């Protein structure tokens, strides 16, 4: 593993820890502090579908996520982490309540790293099905 790869993984892991804390609690400040000013977020559907640019738009997105999943989403397993010199991908499962319905999800999020900051985020997901 190169020094760039090690740095990317270290920074991305710290960001992922802050990210999962935000999902569970709605406190996104530590995660947002790790983002570059030109940060981009890509999301596959809904109100924030497509490319979103800037920290304020990102703040709106994550506040919306927490409102939708109040009282929060909890990570149930981290299935895989893959990284290279610039990007780390985290594959995980989470669960919570979405607008009053039980929710389980299988997610992959990708963080692009520049120095000690995250400059881009992409999310991909598919439901693990409805819980009964």
N, CA, C and O atoms as a printed pandas DataFrame, in Angstrom:
     atom_number atom_name residue_name chain_id  residue_number  x_coord  y_coord  z_coord
0              1         N          UNK        A               1    0.852   -1.175    0.000
1              2        CA          UNK        A               1    0.000    0.000    0.000
2              3         C          UNK        A               1    0.900    1.241    0.000
3              4         O          UNK        A               1    1.828    1.334    0.803
4              5         N          UNK        A               2    0.629    2.187   -0.893
5              6        CA          UNK        A               2    1.436    3.396   -0.975
6              7         C          UNK        A               2    1.051    4.367    0.132
7              8         O          UNK        A               2    0.028    4.201    0.796
8              9         N          UNK        A               3    1.883    5.375    0.317
9             10        CA          UNK        A               3    1.602    6.388    1.334
10            11         C          UNK        A               3    0.303    7.127    1.006
11            12         O          UNK        A               3   -0.479    7.434    1.906
12            13         N          UNK        A               4    0.067    7.420   -0.303
13            14        CA          UNK        A               4   -1.188    8.072   -0.700
14            15         C          UNK        A               4   -2.385    7.191   -0.370
15            16         O          UNK        A               4   -3.399    7.680    0.126
16            17         N          UNK        A               5   -2.272    5.893   -0.643
17            18        CA          UNK        A               5   -3.361    4.966   -0.350
18            19         C          UNK        A               5   -3.641    4.901    1.148
19            20         O          UNK        A               5   -4.799    4.879    1.565
20            21         N          UNK        A               6   -2.585    4.871    1.953
21            22        CA          UNK        A               6   -2.749    4.833    3.413
22            23         C          UNK        A               6   -3.427    6.098    3.910
23            24         O          UNK        A               6   -4.315    6.024    4.759
24            25         N          UNK        A               7   -3.024    7.274    3.392
25            26        CA          UNK        A               7   -3.638    8.535    3.797
26            27         C          UNK        A               7   -5.109    8.569    3.393
27            28         O          UNK        A               7   -5.965    8.977    4.178
28            29         N          UNK        A               8   -5.397    8.139    2.165
29            30        CA          UNK        A               8   -6.784    8.128    1.699
30            31         C          UNK        A               8   -7.648    7.286    2.618
31            32         O          UNK        A               8   -8.721    7.723    3.032
32            33         N          UNK        A               9   -7.196    6.090    2.941
33            34        CA          UNK        A               9   -7.968    5.207    3.808
34            35         C          UNK        A               9   -8.130    5.800    5.204
35            36         O          UNK        A               9   -9.214    5.725    5.782
36            37         N          UNK        A              10   -7.072    6.385    5.751
37            38        CA          UNK        A              10   -7.131    6.984    7.095
38            39         C          UNK        A              10   -8.146    8.135    7.132
39            40         O          UNK        A              10   -8.987    8.189    8.029
40            41         N          UNK        A              11   -8.068    9.040    6.174
41            42        CA          UNK        A              11   -8.983   10.190    6.133
42            43         C          UNK        A              11  -10.414    9.716    5.893
43            44         O          UNK        A              11  -11.345   10.181    6.552
44            45         N          UNK        A              12  -10.588    8.790    4.949
45            46        CA          UNK        A              12  -11.923    8.290    4.639
46            47         C          UNK        A              12  -12.533    7.557    5.831
47            48         O          UNK        A              12  -13.729    7.693    6.092
48            49         N          UNK        A              13  -11.727    6.781    6.558
49            50        CA          UNK        A              13  -12.246    6.063    7.726
50            51         C          UNK        A              13  -12.715    7.039    8.798
51            52         O          UNK        A              13  -13.757    6.833    9.420
52            53         N          UNK        A              14  -11.948    8.094    9.009
53            54        CA          UNK        A              14  -12.365    9.110    9.983
54            55         C          UNK        A              14  -13.675    9.767    9.531
55            56         O          UNK        A              14  -14.579    9.973   10.341
56            57         N          UNK        A              15  -13.773   10.092    8.247
57            58        CA          UNK        A              15  -14.999   10.698    7.724
58            59         C          UNK        A              15  -16.176    9.729    7.854
59            60         O          UNK        A              15  -17.284   10.140    8.198
60            61         N          UNK        A              16  -15.937    8.444    7.579
61            62        CA          UNK        A              16  -17.002    7.449    7.687
62            63         C          UNK        A              16  -17.480    7.325    9.131
63            64         O          UNK        A              16  -18.677    7.176    9.375
64            65         N          UNK        A              17  -16.563    7.383   10.080
65            66        CA          UNK        A              17  -16.954    7.350   11.491
66            67         C          UNK        A              17  -17.849    8.538   11.828
67            68         O          UNK        A              17  -18.860    8.379   12.512
68            69         N          UNK        A              18  -17.481    9.732   11.348
69            70        CA          UNK        A              18  -18.310   10.923   11.577
70            71         C          UNK        A              18  -19.653   10.799   10.845
71            72         O          UNK        A              18  -20.688   11.226   11.357
72            73         N          UNK        A              19  -19.624   10.216    9.657
73            74        CA          UNK        A              19  -20.822   10.003    8.851
74            75         C          UNK        A              19  -21.810    9.090    9.583
75            76         O          UNK        A              19  -22.994    9.414    9.679
76            77         N          UNK        A              20  -21.339    7.961   10.095
77            78        CA          UNK        A              20  -22.243    7.038   10.788
78            79         C          UNK        A              20  -22.763    7.651   12.084
79            80         O          UNK        A              20  -23.893    7.380   12.489
80            81         N          UNK        A              21  -21.939    8.480   12.740
81            82        CA          UNK        A              21  -22.406    9.199   13.923
82            83         C          UNK        A              21  -23.542   10.158   13.533
83            84         O          UNK        A              21  -24.544   10.262   14.239
84            85         N          UNK        A              22  -23.373   10.847   12.413
85            86        CA          UNK        A              22  -24.422   11.748   11.930
86            87         C          UNK        A              22  -25.704   11.009   11.602
87            88         O          UNK        A              22  -26.792   11.485   11.926
88            89         N          UNK        A              23  -25.595    9.856   10.965
89            90        CA          UNK        A              23  -26.788    9.066   10.658
90            91         C          UNK        A              23  -27.549    8.694   11.924
91            92         O          UNK        A              23  -28.779    8.739   11.954
92            93         N          UNK        A              24  -26.815    8.328   12.961
93            94        CA          UNK        A              24  -27.437    7.865   14.207
94            95         C          UNK        A              24  -27.984    8.997   15.058
95            96         O          UNK        A              24  -28.978    8.818   15.761
96            97         N          UNK        A              25  -27.338   10.177   15.004
97            98        CA          UNK        A              25  -27.673   11.239   15.953
98            99         C          UNK        A              25  -28.212   12.526   15.338
99           100         O          UNK        A              25  -28.835   13.332   16.029
100          101         N          UNK        A              26  -27.973   12.721   14.042
101          102        CA          UNK        A              26  -28.338   13.992   13.410
102          103         C          UNK        A              26  -27.293   15.065   13.605
103          104         O          UNK        A              26  -27.467   16.180   13.112
104          105         N          UNK        A              27  -26.210   14.770   14.308
105          106        CA          UNK        A              27  -25.113   15.730   14.500
106          107         C          UNK        A              27  -24.095   15.517   13.385
107          108         O          UNK        A              27  -23.303   14.576   13.428
108          109         N          UNK        A              28  -24.123   16.390   12.398
109          110        CA          UNK        A              28  -23.289   16.265   11.201
110          111         C          UNK        A              28  -22.054   17.146   11.224
111          112         O          UNK        A              28  -21.267   17.099   10.279
112          113         N          UNK        A              29  -21.847   17.955   12.271
113          114        CA          UNK        A              29  -20.777   18.957   12.257
114          115         C          UNK        A              29  -19.387   18.370   12.021
115          116         O          UNK        A              29  -18.632   18.902   11.208
116          117         N          UNK        A              30  -19.038   17.299   12.704
117          118        CA          UNK        A              30  -17.698   16.713   12.529
118          119         C          UNK        A              30  -17.512   16.220   11.095
119          120         O          UNK        A              30  -16.429   16.368   10.528
120          121         N          UNK        A              31  -18.549   15.640   10.508
121          122        CA          UNK        A              31  -18.466   15.197    9.119
122          123         C          UNK        A              31  -18.341   16.403    8.189
123          124         O          UNK        A              31  -17.471   16.429    7.318
124          125         N          UNK        A              32  -19.198   17.390    8.369
125          126        CA          UNK        A              32  -19.163   18.582    7.505
126          127         C          UNK        A              32  -17.826   19.308    7.606
127          128         O          UNK        A              32  -17.363   19.885    6.622
128          129         N          UNK        A              33  -17.203   19.289    8.775
129          130        CA          UNK        A              33  -15.892   19.938    8.946
130          131         C          UNK        A              33  -14.812   19.274    8.111
131          132         O          UNK        A              33  -13.783   19.890    7.832
132          133         N          UNK        A              34  -15.027   18.038    7.709
133          134        CA          UNK        A              34  -14.023   17.312    6.918
134          135         C          UNK        A              34  -14.181   17.534    5.411
135          136         O          UNK        A              34  -13.400   16.992    4.629
136          137         N          UNK        A              35  -15.175   18.318    4.991
137          138        CA          UNK        A              35  -15.450   18.500    3.573
138          139         C          UNK        A              35  -14.737   19.719    3.004
139          140         O          UNK        A              35  -14.576   20.733    3.683
140          141         N          UNK        A              36  -14.314   19.607    1.752
141          142        CA          UNK        A              36  -13.730   20.754    1.053
142          143         C          UNK        A              36  -14.849   21.746    0.715
143          144         O          UNK        A              36  -16.026   21.385    0.704
144          145         N          UNK        A              37  -14.471   22.988    0.441
145          146        CA          UNK        A              37  -15.470   24.002    0.080
146          147         C          UNK        A              37  -16.161   23.674   -1.240
147          148         O          UNK        A              37  -17.325   24.029   -1.430
148          149         N          UNK        A              38  -15.458   23.000   -2.158
149          150        CA          UNK        A              38  -16.040   22.649   -3.459
150          151         C          UNK        A              38  -16.605   21.225   -3.472
151          152         O          UNK        A              38  -16.746   20.622   -4.536
152          153         N          UNK        A              39  -16.921   20.700   -2.315
153          154        CA          UNK        A              39  -17.440   19.344   -2.146
154          155         C          UNK        A              39  -18.632   19.083   -3.063
155          156         O          UNK        A              39  -19.481   19.952   -3.260
156          157         N          UNK        A              40  -18.683   17.853   -3.628
157          158        CA          UNK        A              40  -19.836   17.435   -4.424
158          159         C          UNK        A              40  -20.438   16.171   -3.831
159          160         O          UNK        A              40  -19.734   15.316   -3.294
160          161         N          UNK        A              41  -21.756   16.073   -3.941
161          162        CA          UNK        A              41  -22.510   14.940   -3.432
162          163         C          UNK        A              41  -23.398   14.437   -4.559
163          164         O          UNK        A              41  -24.142   15.212   -5.160
164          165         N          UNK        A              42  -23.323   13.149   -4.847
165          166        CA          UNK        A              42  -24.213   12.542   -5.832
166          167         C          UNK        A              42  -25.121   11.566   -5.105
167          168         O          UNK        A              42  -24.665   10.715   -4.341
168          169         N          UNK        A              43  -26.432   11.709   -5.361
169          170        CA          UNK        A              43  -27.424   10.847   -4.730
170          171         C          UNK        A              43  -28.355   10.296   -5.806
171          172         O          UNK        A              43  -28.691   11.018   -6.745
172          173         N          UNK        A              44  -28.784    9.027   -5.694
173          174        CA          UNK        A              44  -29.483    8.385   -6.799
174          175         C          UNK        A              44  -30.971    8.691   -6.976
175          176         O          UNK        A              44  -31.551    8.272   -7.977
176          177         N          UNK        A              45  -31.614    9.404   -6.044
177          178        CA          UNK        A              45  -33.056    9.589   -6.191
178          179         C          UNK        A              45  -33.580   10.740   -5.339
179          180         O          UNK        A              45  -32.857   11.308   -4.521
180          181         N          UNK        A              46  -34.849   11.068   -5.549
181          182        CA          UNK        A              46  -35.558   12.001   -4.682
182          183         C          UNK        A              46  -35.177   13.453   -4.851
183          184         O          UNK        A              46  -34.652   13.866   -5.885
184          185         N          UNK        A              47  -35.449   14.207   -3.824
185          186        CA          UNK        A              47  -35.254   15.653   -3.797
186          187         C          UNK        A              47  -33.815   16.061   -4.117
187          188         O          UNK        A              47  -33.593   17.138   -4.669
188          189         N          UNK        A              48  -32.847   15.229   -3.783
189          190        CA          UNK        A              48  -31.431   15.549   -3.988
190          191         C          UNK        A              48  -30.816   14.698   -5.105
191          192         O          UNK        A              48  -29.600   14.515   -5.151
192          193         N          UNK        A              49  -31.660   14.180   -6.004
193          194        CA          UNK        A              49  -31.193   13.328   -7.098
194          195         C          UNK        A              49  -30.121   14.036   -7.932
195          196         O          UNK        A              49  -30.236   15.217   -8.261
196          197         N          UNK        A              50  -29.084   13.277   -8.258
197          198        CA          UNK        A              50  -28.032   13.806   -9.130
198          199         C          UNK        A              50  -26.923   14.488   -8.352
199          200         O          UNK        A              50  -26.685   14.193   -7.181
200          201         N          UNK        A              51  -26.252   15.407   -9.029
201          202        CA          UNK        A              51  -25.092   16.082   -8.456
202          203         C          UNK        A              51  -25.510   17.304   -7.657
203          204         O          UNK        A              51  -26.257   18.148   -8.152
204          205         N          UNK        A              52  -25.030   17.400   -6.421
205          206        CA          UNK        A              52  -25.260   18.537   -5.540
206          207         C          UNK        A              52  -23.895   19.112   -5.192
207          208         O          UNK        A              52  -22.965   18.364   -4.888
208          209         N          UNK        A              53  -23.768   20.439   -5.234
209          210        CA          UNK        A              53  -22.467   21.076   -5.068
210          211         C          UNK        A              53  -22.480   22.008   -3.853
211          212         O          UNK        A              53  -23.422   22.774   -3.651
212          213         N          UNK        A              54  -21.416   21.924   -3.051
213          214        CA          UNK        A              54  -21.209   22.849   -1.945
214          215         C          UNK        A              54  -21.617   22.296   -0.593
215          216         O          UNK        A              54  -22.454   21.400   -0.486
216          217         N          UNK        A              55  -20.994   22.864    0.444
217          218        CA          UNK        A              55  -21.243   22.389    1.806
218          219         C          UNK        A              55  -22.646   22.720    2.297
219          220         O          UNK        A              55  -23.225   21.944    3.058
220          221         N          UNK        A              56  -23.206   23.856    1.880
221          222        CA          UNK        A              56  -24.547   24.207    2.359
222          223         C          UNK        A              56  -25.594   23.257    1.789
223          224         O          UNK        A              56  -26.499   22.824    2.502
224          225         N          UNK        A              57  -25.471   22.937    0.509
225          226        CA          UNK        A              57  -26.400   21.971   -0.098
226          227         C          UNK        A              57  -26.237   20.608    0.584
227          228         O          UNK        A              57  -27.216   19.895    0.804
228          229         N          UNK        A              58  -25.010   20.262    0.910
229          230        CA          UNK        A              58  -24.728   19.001    1.595
230          231         C          UNK        A              58  -25.343   19.002    2.988
231          232         O          UNK        A              58  -25.924   18.003    3.411
232          233         N          UNK        A              59  -25.220   20.109    3.698
233          234        CA          UNK        A              59  -25.850   20.229    5.022
234          235         C          UNK        A              59  -27.363   20.013    4.900
235          236         O          UNK        A              59  -27.952   19.285    5.699
236          237         N          UNK        A              60  -27.990   20.644    3.901
237          238        CA          UNK        A              60  -29.431   20.479    3.680
238          239         C          UNK        A              60  -29.768   19.007    3.448
239          240         O          UNK        A              60  -30.750   18.497    3.986
240          241         N          UNK        A              61  -28.945   18.331    2.646
241          242        CA          UNK        A              61  -29.183   16.916    2.351
242          243         C          UNK        A              61  -29.157   16.078    3.625
243          244         O          UNK        A              61  -30.084   15.311    3.884
244          245         N          UNK        A              62  -28.103   16.222    4.417
245          246        CA          UNK        A              62  -27.986   15.363    5.596
246          247         C          UNK        A              62  -29.006   15.724    6.669
247          248         O          UNK        A              62  -29.429   14.845    7.420
248          249         N          UNK        A              63  -29.408   16.971    6.765
249          250        CA          UNK        A              63  -30.498   17.322    7.680
250          251         C          UNK        A              63  -31.801   16.676    7.216
251          252         O          UNK        A              63  -32.589   16.201    8.034
252          253         N          UNK        A              64  -32.023   16.660    5.908
253          254        CA          UNK        A              64  -33.202   16.013    5.339
254          255         C          UNK        A              64  -33.183   14.507    5.631
255          256         O          UNK        A              64  -34.208   13.926    5.988
256          257         N          UNK        A              65  -32.014   13.883    5.477
257          258        CA          UNK        A              65  -31.879   12.450    5.780
258          259         C          UNK        A              65  -32.282   12.189    7.225
259          260         O          UNK        A              65  -33.059   11.275    7.501
260          261         N          UNK        A              66  -31.753   12.992    8.150
261          262        CA          UNK        A              66  -32.071   12.740    9.557
262          263         C          UNK        A              66  -33.554   12.981    9.838
263          264         O          UNK        A              66  -34.163   12.223   10.593
264          265         N          UNK        A              67  -34.140   14.011    9.253
265          266        CA          UNK        A              67  -35.572   14.262    9.448
266          267         C          UNK        A              67  -36.399   13.076    8.944
267          268         O          UNK        A              67  -37.381   12.689    9.578
268          269         N          UNK        A              68  -36.003   12.501    7.809
269          270        CA          UNK        A              68  -36.741   11.377    7.230
270          271         C          UNK        A              68  -36.622   10.114    8.070
271          272         O          UNK        A              68  -37.548    9.304    8.117
272          273         N          UNK        A              69  -35.473    9.944    8.739
273          274        CA          UNK        A              69  -35.201    8.731    9.511
274          275         C          UNK        A              69  -35.171    8.981   11.014
275          276         O          UNK        A              69  -34.610    8.183   11.765
276          277         N          UNK        A              70  -35.763   10.072   11.452
277          278        CA          UNK        A              70  -35.757   10.397   12.867
278          279         C          UNK        A              70  -36.381    9.243   13.646
279          280         O          UNK        A              70  -37.512    8.880   13.325
280          281         N          UNK        A              71  -35.747    8.648   14.626
281          282        CA          UNK        A              71  -34.625    9.146   15.412
282          283         C          UNK        A              71  -33.243    8.718   14.924
283          284         O          UNK        A              71  -32.307    8.722   15.724
284          285         N          UNK        A              72  -33.067    8.356   13.675
285          286        CA          UNK        A              72  -31.733    8.042   13.178
286          287         C          UNK        A              72  -31.632    6.680   12.530
287          288         O          UNK        A              72  -32.483    5.810   12.709
288          289         N          UNK        A              73  -30.563    6.525   11.772
289          290        CA          UNK        A              73  -30.226    5.251   11.141
290          291         C          UNK        A              73  -29.029    4.665   11.862
291          292         O          UNK        A              73  -28.080    5.381   12.183
292          293         N          UNK        A              74  -29.070    3.383   12.115
293          294        CA          UNK        A              74  -27.960    2.731   12.809
294          295         C          UNK        A              74  -27.270    1.741   11.897
295          296         O          UNK        A              74  -27.918    0.919   11.249
296          297         N          UNK        A              75  -25.961    1.824   11.850
297          298        CA          UNK        A              75  -25.135    0.886   11.109
298          299         C          UNK        A              75  -25.264   -0.476   11.777
299          300         O          UNK        A              75  -25.050   -0.594   12.983
300          301         N          UNK        A              76  -25.613   -1.511   11.004
301          302        CA          UNK        A              76  -25.723   -2.848   11.570
302          303         C          UNK        A              76  -24.539   -3.727   11.180
303          304         O          UNK        A              76  -24.201   -4.662   11.905
304          305         N          UNK        A              77  -23.904   -3.439   10.044
305          306        CA          UNK        A              77  -22.679   -4.155    9.679
306          307         C          UNK        A              77  -21.901   -3.371    8.629
307          308         O          UNK        A              77  -22.474   -2.749    7.734
308          309         N          UNK        A              78  -20.598   -3.419    8.766
309          310        CA          UNK        A              78  -19.704   -2.886    7.746
310          311         C          UNK        A              78  -19.184   -4.106    7.000
311          312         O          UNK        A              78  -18.395   -4.883    7.537
312          313         N          UNK        A              79  -19.629   -4.270    5.765
313          314        CA          UNK        A              79  -19.351   -5.493    5.022
314          315         C          UNK        A              79  -18.012   -5.468    4.288
315          316         O          UNK        A              79  -17.351   -6.499    4.172
316          317         N          UNK        A              80  -17.607   -4.293    3.790
317          318        CA          UNK        A              80  -16.367   -4.235    3.015
318          319         C          UNK        A              80  -15.905   -2.793    2.881
319          320         O          UNK        A              80  -16.713   -1.870    2.775
320          321         N          UNK        A              81  -14.585   -2.619    2.888
321          322        CA          UNK        A              81  -13.963   -1.323    2.603
322          323         C          UNK        A              81  -12.936   -1.566    1.509
323          324         O          UNK        A              81  -12.084   -2.447    1.626
324          325         N          UNK        A              82  -13.024   -0.778    0.444
325          326        CA          UNK        A              82  -12.097   -0.872   -0.670
326          327         C          UNK        A              82  -11.532    0.522   -0.906
327          328         O          UNK        A              82  -12.275    1.503   -0.885
328          329         N          UNK        A              83  -10.211    0.620   -1.132
329          330        CA          UNK        A              83   -9.642    1.952   -1.351
330          331         C          UNK        A              83   -8.464    1.892   -2.308
331          332         O          UNK        A              83   -7.866    0.841   -2.540
332          333         N          UNK        A              84   -8.153    3.069   -2.857
333          334        CA          UNK        A              84   -6.963    3.247   -3.678
334          335         C          UNK        A              84   -6.327    4.583   -3.306
335          336         O          UNK        A              84   -6.527    5.053   -2.186
336          337         N          UNK        A              85   -5.576    5.205   -4.195
337          338        CA          UNK        A              85   -4.868    6.442   -3.868
338          339         C          UNK        A              85   -5.786    7.633   -3.608
339          340         O          UNK        A              85   -5.396    8.558   -2.895
340          341         N          UNK        A              86   -7.012    7.633   -4.174
341          342        CA          UNK        A              86   -7.874    8.810   -4.076
342          343         C          UNK        A              86   -9.272    8.551   -3.543
343          344         O          UNK        A              86   -9.975    9.493   -3.179
344          345         N          UNK        A              87   -9.691    7.284   -3.489
345          346        CA          UNK        A              87  -11.087    6.970   -3.191
346          347         C          UNK        A              87  -11.189    5.791   -2.235
347          348         O          UNK        A              87  -10.406    4.844   -2.305
348          349         N          UNK        A              88  -12.169    5.867   -1.338
349          350        CA          UNK        A              88  -12.500    4.731   -0.480
350          351         C          UNK        A              88  -13.999    4.474   -0.581
351          352         O          UNK        A              88  -14.804    5.406   -0.579
352          353         N          UNK        A              89  -14.358    3.203   -0.668
353          354        CA          UNK        A              89  -15.759    2.802   -0.757
354          355         C          UNK        A              89  -16.089    1.932    0.454
355          356         O          UNK        A              89  -15.383    0.974    0.769
356          357         N          UNK        A              90  -17.177    2.294    1.116
357          358        CA          UNK        A              90  -17.655    1.562    2.291
358          359         C          UNK        A              90  -18.985    0.909    1.931
359          360         O          UNK        A              90  -19.933    1.590    1.536
360          361         N          UNK        A              91  -19.049   -0.410    2.068
361          362        CA          UNK        A              91  -20.283   -1.159    1.847
362          363         C          UNK        A              91  -20.800   -1.566    3.218
363          364         O          UNK        A              91  -20.091   -2.199    3.999
364          365         N          UNK        A              92  -22.050   -1.192    3.502
365          366        CA          UNK        A              92  -22.585   -1.447    4.837
366          367         C          UNK        A              92  -24.084   -1.645    4.800
367          368         O          UNK        A              92  -24.734   -1.457    3.771
368          369         N          UNK        A              93  -24.615   -2.028    5.945
369          370        CA          UNK        A              93  -26.052   -2.172    6.132
370          371         C          UNK        A              93  -26.466   -1.282    7.292
371          372         O          UNK        A              93  -25.732   -1.109    8.266
372          373         N          UNK        A              94  -27.657   -0.726    7.161
373          374        CA          UNK        A              94  -28.191    0.083    8.250
374          375         C          UNK        A              94  -29.681   -0.178    8.369
375          376         O          UNK        A              94  -30.307   -0.758    7.482
376          377         N          UNK        A              95  -30.232    0.266    9.489
377          378        CA          UNK        A              95  -31.667    0.118    9.694
378          379         C          UNK        A              95  -32.185    1.242   10.561
379          380         O          UNK        A              95  -31.446    1.872   11.318
380          381         N          UNK        A              96  -33.480    1.474   10.427
381          382        CA          UNK        A              96  -34.135    2.517   11.190
382          383         C          UNK        A              96  -35.612    2.530   10.850
383          384         O          UNK        A              96  -36.190    1.513   10.466
384          385         N          UNK        A              97  -36.213    3.705   11.000
385          386        CA          UNK        A              97  -37.617    3.904   10.672
386          387         C          UNK        A              97  -37.695    5.046    9.671
387          388         O          UNK        A              97  -37.247    6.157    9.951
388          389         N          UNK        A              98  -38.263    4.770    8.505
389          390        CA          UNK        A              98  -38.428    5.771    7.455
390          391         C          UNK        A              98  -39.894    6.168    7.396
391          392         O          UNK        A              98  -40.750    5.379    6.996
392          393         N          UNK        A              99  -40.172    7.393    7.798
393          394        CA          UNK        A              99  -41.529    7.919    7.756
394          395         C          UNK        A              99  -42.534    6.946    8.376
395          396         O          UNK        A              99  -43.615    6.715    7.835
396          397         N          UNK        A             100  -42.148    6.380    9.529
397          398        CA          UNK        A             100  -43.034    5.512   10.287
398          399         C          UNK        A             100  -42.970    4.039    9.931
399          400         O          UNK        A             100  -43.629    3.231   10.586
400          401         N          UNK        A             101  -42.199    3.655    8.915
401          402        CA          UNK        A             101  -42.099    2.258    8.499
402          403         C          UNK        A             101  -40.704    1.718    8.811
403          404         O          UNK        A             101  -39.710    2.425    8.641
404          405         N          UNK        A             102  -40.629    0.444    9.274
405          406        CA          UNK        A             102  -39.339   -0.182    9.494
406          407         C          UNK        A             102  -38.568   -0.210    8.184
407          408         O          UNK        A             102  -39.145   -0.419    7.118
408          409         N          UNK        A             103  -37.259    0.003    8.272
409          410        CA          UNK        A             103  -36.426    0.173    7.086
410          411         C          UNK        A             103  -35.091   -0.528    7.300
411          412         O          UNK        A             103  -34.451   -0.357    8.338
412          413         N          UNK        A             104  -34.675   -1.319    6.311
413          414        CA          UNK        A             104  -33.348   -1.932    6.294
414          415         C          UNK        A             104  -32.747   -1.641    4.935
415          416         O          UNK        A             104  -33.430   -1.724    3.915
416          417         N          UNK        A             105  -31.477   -1.303    4.922
417          418        CA          UNK        A             105  -30.856   -0.867    3.689
418          419         C          UNK        A             105  -29.468   -1.469    3.539
419          420         O          UNK        A             105  -28.775   -1.721    4.525
420          421         N          UNK        A             106  -29.077   -1.692    2.306
421          422        CA          UNK        A             106  -27.727   -2.112    1.947
422          423         C          UNK        A             106  -27.160   -0.963    1.120
423          424         O          UNK        A             106  -27.742   -0.579    0.106
424          425         N          UNK        A             107  -26.023   -0.411    1.551
425          426        CA          UNK        A             107  -25.516    0.846    0.999
426          427         C          UNK        A             107  -24.047    0.728    0.620
427          428         O          UNK        A             107  -23.282    0.001    1.253
428          429         N          UNK        A             108  -23.671    1.454   -0.420
429          430        CA          UNK        A             108  -22.260    1.697   -0.720
430          431         C          UNK        A             108  -22.091    3.202   -0.841
431          432         O          UNK        A             108  -22.802    3.854   -1.605
432          433         N          UNK        A             109  -21.149    3.751   -0.086
433          434        CA          UNK        A             109  -20.813    5.166   -0.210
434          435         C          UNK        A             109  -19.351    5.276   -0.595
435          436         O          UNK        A             109  -18.503    4.516   -0.128
436          437         N          UNK        A             110  -19.084    6.229   -1.448
437          438        CA          UNK        A             110  -17.743    6.452   -1.963
438          439         C          UNK        A             110  -17.280    7.837   -1.541
439          440         O          UNK        A             110  -17.983    8.824   -1.760
440          441         N          UNK        A             111  -16.107    7.913   -0.941
441          442        CA          UNK        A             111  -15.497    9.184   -0.554
442          443         C          UNK        A             111  -14.254    9.413   -1.404
443          444         O          UNK        A             111  -13.365    8.562   -1.448
444          445         N          UNK        A             112  -14.188   10.561   -2.082
445          446        CA          UNK        A             112  -12.958   10.972   -2.753
446          447         C          UNK        A             112  -12.198   11.871   -1.787
447          448         O          UNK        A             112  -12.775   12.779   -1.188
448          449         N          UNK        A             113  -10.913   11.618   -1.641
449          450        CA          UNK        A             113  -10.083   12.308   -0.659
450          451         C          UNK        A             113   -9.087   13.211   -1.367
451          452         O          UNK        A             113   -8.458   12.820   -2.351
452          453         N          UNK        A             114   -8.956   14.432   -0.845
453          454        CA          UNK        A             114   -7.933   15.372   -1.294
454          455         C          UNK        A             114   -7.227   15.896   -0.047
455          456         O          UNK        A             114   -7.799   16.671    0.720
456          457         N          UNK        A             115   -5.967   15.464    0.150
457          458        CA          UNK        A             115   -5.237   15.864    1.352
458          459         C          UNK        A             115   -5.875   15.237    2.576
459          460         O          UNK        A             115   -5.961   14.014    2.686
460          461         N          UNK        A             116   -6.328   16.094    3.509
461          462        CA          UNK        A             116   -6.987   15.593    4.720
462          463         C          UNK        A             116   -8.478   15.906    4.732
463          464         O          UNK        A             116   -9.099   15.966    5.793
464          465         N          UNK        A             117   -9.050   16.106    3.536
465          466        CA          UNK        A             117  -10.467   16.444    3.398
466          467         C          UNK        A             117  -11.149   15.505    2.410
467          468         O          UNK        A             117  -10.502   14.841    1.600
468          469         N          UNK        A             118  -12.464   15.472    2.503
469          470        CA          UNK        A             118  -13.283   14.733    1.555
470          471         C          UNK        A             118  -13.797   15.742    0.526
471          472         O          UNK        A             118  -14.383   16.762    0.890
472          473         N          UNK        A             119  -13.576   15.454   -0.763
473          474        CA          UNK        A             119  -14.001   16.393   -1.809
474          475         C          UNK        A             119  -15.214   15.900   -2.588
475          476         O          UNK        A             119  -15.821   16.679   -3.323
476          477         N          UNK        A             120  -15.586   14.620   -2.448
477          478        CA          UNK        A             120  -16.769   14.116   -3.148
478          479         C          UNK        A             120  -17.332   12.898   -2.429
479          480         O          UNK        A             120  -16.612   12.148   -1.769
480          481         N          UNK        A             121  -18.636   12.728   -2.577
481          482        CA          UNK        A             121  -19.395   11.636   -1.961
482          483         C          UNK        A             121  -20.388   11.137   -3.007
483          484         O          UNK        A             121  -21.061   11.929   -3.667
484          485         N          UNK        A             122  -20.472    9.833   -3.148
485          486        CA          UNK        A             122  -21.475    9.210   -4.001
486          487         C          UNK        A             122  -22.125    8.087   -3.206
487          488         O          UNK        A             122  -21.456    7.371   -2.462
488          489         N          UNK        A             123  -23.434    7.942   -3.369
489          490        CA          UNK        A             123  -24.154    6.910   -2.620
490          491         C          UNK        A             123  -24.958    6.025   -3.566
491          492         O          UNK        A             123  -25.578    6.498   -4.517
492          493         N          UNK        A             124  -24.927    4.729   -3.276
493          494        CA          UNK        A             124  -25.672    3.730   -4.035
494          495         C          UNK        A             124  -26.336    2.813   -3.023
495          496         O          UNK        A             124  -25.711    2.443   -2.029
496          497         N          UNK        A             125  -27.595    2.436   -3.255
497          498        CA          UNK        A             125  -28.259    1.590   -2.269
498          499         C          UNK        A             125  -29.350    0.732   -2.881
499          500         O          UNK        A             125  -29.812    0.964   -3.998
500          501         N          UNK        A             126  -29.745   -0.271   -2.102
501          502        CA          UNK        A             126  -30.871   -1.142   -2.429
502          503         C          UNK        A             126  -31.427   -1.679   -1.134
503          504         O          UNK        A             126  -30.675   -2.068   -0.241
504          505         N          UNK        A             127  -32.706   -1.702   -1.032
505          506        CA          UNK        A             127  -33.358   -2.128    0.202
506          507         C          UNK        A             127  -33.115   -3.611    0.477
507          508         O          UNK        A             127  -33.057   -4.420   -0.449
508          509         N          UNK        A             128  -32.977   -3.951    1.726
509          510        CA          UNK        A             128  -32.897   -5.354    2.141
510          511         C          UNK        A             128  -34.295   -5.920    2.358
511          512         O          UNK        A             128  -34.445   -7.027    2.875
512          513         N          UNK        A             129  -35.302   -5.177    1.972
513          514        CA          UNK        A             129  -36.670   -5.674    2.095
514          515         C          UNK        A             129  -37.361   -5.134    3.334
515          516         O          UNK        A             129  -36.728   -4.607    4.249
516          517         N          UNK        A             130  -38.639   -5.276    3.335
517          518        CA          UNK        A             130  -39.460   -4.791    4.441
518          519         C          UNK        A             130  -39.386   -5.761    5.615
519          520         O          UNK        A             130  -39.428   -6.979    5.440
520          521         N          UNK        A             131  -39.277   -5.201    6.801
521          522        CA          UNK        A             131  -39.276   -6.029    8.017
522          523         C          UNK        A             131  -40.709   -6.224    8.485
523          524         O          UNK        A             131  -41.544   -5.328    8.364
524          525         N          UNK        A             132  -40.979   -7.406    9.021
525          526        CA          UNK        A             132  -42.318   -7.674    9.567
526          527         C          UNK        A             132  -42.235   -8.032   11.012
527          528         O          UNK        A             132  -43.260   -8.292   11.644
